[in-house]
């Protein structure tokens, strides 16, 4: 259905995530990206939460891959994965300019963990981060009874970007749509001549991210 919608309306869709049973029987939390040219990409969640592992037997994936789109290079990190800075750095090292974070959190503390980390990832990597979460209740689905959500579009904190590093925000627990104009050339300008240059100023002589997965 999502692929059909992407083709029909000529839009790229980051469609959130859902549990998927792999051919070997392993269950992973998998995000799907549908491009308007018909391509379909998947991104497994690397770090299942304790609840996912307990209730749904979800296991973590072993690949984090940037996706080339006609709007620039993007990446997807599912919820808890945004709380691990190595993953965003790995995506940015592959050229990602926007990181999409579909999330599901049951209360405000959980939500703020994801949001604060997403804002940090935007600053650390001079990258746009788009958070999109679900709201409302599913009383008959174990481990999904309640959700707290506030979707937003985050930017680095510097002069070319929106005040407070927030390009768009929404009301908590209200089903709505957020819009923002995200320009890759502004990111490039900030990376090359911003007030701070986090990517350029990394001390590669002291540290690096070495990926051992796929």
Residue pairs with C-beta under 8 A, 6 or more apart in sequence:
2 13
2 15
2 32
2 34
3 34
3 38
3 40
5 11
5 13
5 34
6 12
6 13
6 34
6 35
6 36
6 38
7 36
7 38
9 36
10 36
11 36
12 33
12 34
12 35
12 36
12 69
12 70
12 71
13 33
13 34
14 31
14 33
14 74
14 76
14 100
14 102
14 130
14 132
15 31
15 32
15 33
15 34
16 31
16 32
16 102
16 132
16 134
17 29
17 30
17 31
17 32
17 45
17 78
17 79
17 102
18 29
18 30
18 32
19 27
19 28
19 29
19 30
19 56
19 58
20 27
20 28
20 29
20 30
20 42
21 27
22 28
26 59
27 56
27 57
27 58
27 59
28 44
28 45
28 58
28 59
28 60
28 61
29 44
29 45
29 48
29 52
29 58
29 78
30 42
30 43
30 44
30 45
30 61
31 42
31 43
31 44
31 45
31 76
31 78
31 100
31 102
32 40
32 41
32 42
33 40
33 41
33 42
33 43
33 67
33 74
33 76
34 40
35 41
35 69
35 70
36 70
37 70
41 65
41 67
43 61
43 63
43 64
43 65
43 67
43 75
43 76
43 77
43 78
44 60
44 61
44 62
44 63
44 78
45 52
45 58
45 60
45 61
45 78
45 79
45 80
45 81
46 60
46 61
46 62
46 64
46 81
46 84
46 87
47 60
47 80
47 81
47 83
47 84
48 58
48 59
48 60
48 80
49 79
49 80
51 143
52 58
52 143
53 59
55 142
55 143
56 143
61 213
62 213
62 214
63 213
63 214
64 75
64 77
64 81
64 87
64 90
64 91
64 211
64 213
65 75
65 94
65 214
66 73
66 74
66 75
66 91
66 94
66 95
66 96
67 73
67 74
67 75
67 76
72 97
72 98
72 184
73 94
73 95
73 96
73 97
73 98
74 96
74 97
74 98
74 99
74 100
75 88
75 91
75 92
75 94
75 96
75 98
75 99
75 100
76 99
76 100
76 101
76 102
77 87
77 88
77 91
77 99
77 100
77 101
78 101
78 102
78 103
79 101
79 102
79 103
79 104
79 105
79 114
80 114
81 87
81 101
82 88
82 99
82 101
82 103
82 114
82 117
82 118
82 121
82 129
83 113
83 114
83 117
85 117
85 120
85 121
85 124
86 209
88 99
88 121
88 124
88 125
88 127
89 124
89 125
89 209
90 209
90 211
91 99
92 125
92 127
92 199
93 209
96 127
97 127
97 128
97 184
97 187
98 127
98 128
98 129
98 130
98 182
99 121
99 127
99 128
99 129
99 130
100 129
100 130
100 132
101 114
101 118
101 129
101 130
101 131
101 132
102 132
102 133
103 111
103 114
103 131
103 132
103 133
103 149
104 133
104 134
104 144
104 147
104 149
105 111
105 113
105 114
105 133
105 147
105 148
105 149
106 145
106 146
106 147
106 148
107 146
107 148
108 148
108 172
110 148
111 133
111 148
111 149
111 150
114 131
115 131
115 150
115 152
118 129
118 131
118 154
119 129
119 154
119 165
121 127
121 129
122 128
122 129
122 154
122 155
122 156
122 157
122 165
123 156
123 157
123 165
123 198
124 198
125 198
125 199
126 156
126 187
126 190
126 191
126 194
126 197
126 198
126 199
127 156
127 187
128 153
128 154
128 155
128 167
128 182
128 187
129 153
129 154
129 155
130 152
130 153
130 154
131 151
131 152
131 153
131 154
132 151
133 147
133 149
133 150
133 151
134 147
134 149
135 147
135 148
135 149
135 172
135 173
135 174
135 175
136 147
136 173
136 175
137 145
137 146
137 147
138 144
138 145
138 147
139 145
148 172
148 173
149 172
149 173
150 169
150 170
150 171
150 172
150 173
151 170
151 176
151 178
152 166
152 168
152 169
152 170
152 178
153 166
153 167
153 168
153 169
153 178
153 180
153 182
154 165
154 166
154 167
155 161
155 162
155 165
155 166
155 167
155 182
156 165
156 187
156 190
156 194
157 164
157 165
158 190
158 194
158 195
158 196
159 194
159 195
160 186
160 189
160 190
160 194
161 167
161 186
161 190
162 180
167 180
167 181
167 182
168 178
168 179
168 180
169 178
170 176
170 178
191 197
191 199
191 200
192 200
